[in-house]
């Protein structure tokens, strides 16, 4: 089991074809692998560091003992499971939306959770275009076109392994507007 103390990691679920879809980003305070440890099952995801940081490995038997004895550990575990379920529900719902909405929602979610506020917006480091494409279940080419439109609209700046949401409220409005158009 892992506890992220600093930095940013992604969880991927490798499939038989060799693809590694991104199932989530995790940062400081996040537990990883706890479901397998508590259920005495092997892990299903691989963890990949996106930025430098500190991750602490806690042996499964030690974590289970801590879970039994410490209310704070149980509370952290409950919070982790609640957040994991909430994220899974959001991912499931997002798959009913068009790619533009999925990209906008994902960029905003990640930037708000793991980015750094700057004078120019929210700066997110460590994420590649391929990470975004895998997270939204779209091709790299399609995501590239969506990002180009966001850049042309003045909503986004991008570079190698970083992006900056220049106007989070406008991007959120765009996602909501696109969502309501697809609901009709």
C-alpha positions in Angstrom: 0.0 0.0 0.0 1.3 3.5 -0.8 0.7 6.9 0.8 1.6 9.9 -1.4 3.3 12.5 0.8 4.4 14.9 -2.0 4.2 15.0 -5.8 1.8 13.6 -8.4 1.2 10.1 -9.6 -1.2 8.4 -12.0 -2.8 5.1 -11.7 -3.1 3.0 -14.8 -4.9 -0.3 -15.5 -2.9 -2.2 -18.1 -5.0 -4.3 -20.4 -4.1 -7.3 -22.6 -3.4 -5.2 -25.6 -0.7 -3.3 -23.8 -2.7 -0.1 -23.4 -2.5 1.7 -20.0 -5.7 3.8 -19.5 -5.3 6.4 -16.8 -7.9 5.8 -14.1 -6.9 8.7 -11.9 -4.3 11.2 -10.6 -3.3 11.2 -7.0 -1.4 13.6 -4.9 -0.4 14.4 -1.3 -2.5 12.5 1.3 -3.8 10.0 -1.2 -3.8 6.2 -0.4 -3.1 3.8 -3.2 -3.5 0.0 -3.2 -5.6 0.1 0.0 -8.5 -1.8 -1.6 -6.3 -4.8 -2.4 -4.6 -4.7 1.0 -7.9 -4.6 2.9 -9.4 -7.3 0.7 -6.3 -9.5 0.7 -6.2 -9.2 -3.1 -3.4 -8.4 -5.5 -3.2 -4.9 -6.8 -4.8 -4.2 -10.2 -3.3 -0.9 -11.0 0.2 0.3 -11.7 1.4 3.6 -10.3 3.5 6.0 -12.3 5.2 9.1 -11.0 4.4 12.2 -13.0 6.5 14.6 -10.9 9.2 14.2 -8.3 7.8 13.5 -4.8 7.7 11.2 -1.8 5.7 8.1 -1.6 5.7 5.8 1.5 5.2 2.1 1.2 3.3 0.5 4.0 3.3 -3.3 4.1 -0.2 -4.8 3.9 -0.1 -6.5 7.3 1.1 -3.3 9.0 -1.7 -1.3 7.4 -4.4 -3.8 8.4 -3.1 -3.7 12.0 -3.1 0.2 11.9 -6.7 0.1 10.5 -7.9 -2.1 13.4 -6.2 0.1 16.0 -6.4 3.7 14.8 -9.5 5.7 14.3 -7.6 8.2 12.1 -6.5 5.5 9.8 -10.1 4.2 9.5 -11.3 7.7 8.8 -8.6 8.2 6.1 -9.6 4.9 4.5 -13.3 5.8 4.6 -12.5 9.2 3.0 -10.3 7.5 0.3 -13.1 5.0 -0.6 -15.7 7.7 -0.7 -13.5 9.9 -3.0 -12.7 6.9 -5.1 -16.4 6.1 -5.6 -17.2 9.7 -6.3 -14.5 9.8 -9.0 -15.7 6.6 -10.5 -19.2 7.9 -10.7 -18.0 11.2 -12.3 -15.9 9.2 -14.9 -19.0 7.0 -15.7 -21.2 10.1 -16.2 -18.5 11.9 -18.3 -18.5 9.0 -20.8 -22.0 10.1 -21.9 -20.6 13.5 -22.9 -18.7 14.6 -26.0 -14.9 14.6 -26.1 -14.7 18.4 -25.8 -16.7 18.3 -22.5 -14.7 15.4 -21.2 -11.4 17.2 -21.9 -12.6 20.5 -20.3 -13.9 18.7 -17.2 -10.8 16.6 -16.8 -8.4 19.6 -17.2 -10.4 21.6 -14.7 -10.7 18.8 -12.2 -7.0 18.0 -12.3 -5.9 21.7 -12.2 -8.2 22.4 -9.3 -7.1 19.4 -7.3 -3.4 19.3 -8.1 -2.5 22.5 -9.9 -1.0 25.7 -8.6 -2.8 29.1 -8.8 -0.8 31.7 -10.7 -1.6 35.2 -11.9 -2.5 33.7 -15.2 -4.8 30.9 -14.0 -4.2 27.3 -12.8 -0.9 25.7 -13.7 -0.7 21.9 -13.9 2.6 20.1 -14.3 3.5 16.5 -15.1 0.6 15.6 -17.3 1.0 14.7 -21.0 -1.5 14.9 -23.8 -1.5 11.1 -23.9 -2.5 11.1 -20.2 -5.4 13.3 -21.0 -6.4 11.2 -24.0 -6.3 8.0 -21.9 -8.2 9.6 -19.1 -11.1 10.8 -21.3 -11.1 7.6 -23.5 -10.4 9.5 -26.7 -7.6 9.3 -29.3 -4.5 11.5 -29.0 -5.4 13.1 -32.3 -8.9 14.0 -31.2 -7.6 15.4 -27.9 -5.0 17.4 -29.8 -7.8 19.1 -31.9 -9.8 19.9 -28.7 -6.7 21.4 -27.0 -5.9 23.4 -30.1 -9.5 24.9 -30.0 -9.1 25.7 -26.3 -5.7 27.4 -27.0 -7.2 29.4 -29.9 -10.1 30.5 -27.7 -7.6 31.8 -25.1 -8.8 29.3 -22.5 -5.6 27.3 -22.3 -1.8 27.3 -22.7 0.2 24.1 -23.1 3.7 23.0 -23.2 5.7 19.8 -22.7 4.2 18.1 -19.6 2.2 21.1 -18.5 -0.9 23.0 -19.1 -2.4 26.2 -17.8 -6.1 26.9 -17.6 -6.2 30.6 -18.2 -9.9 31.2 -17.3 -11.3 28.4 -15.2 -14.8 29.9 -15.0 -15.0 30.3 -18.8 -13.8 26.7 -19.3 -16.3 25.5 -16.7 -19.1 27.4 -18.5 -18.0 25.9 -21.8 -18.3 22.4 -20.3 -21.7 23.1 -18.8 -22.9 24.7 -22.1 -21.7 21.8 -24.2 -23.2 19.4 -21.7 -26.6 21.0 -21.9 -26.5 21.0 -25.7 -25.9 17.3 -25.7 -28.7 16.6 -23.2 -31.3 18.1 -25.6 
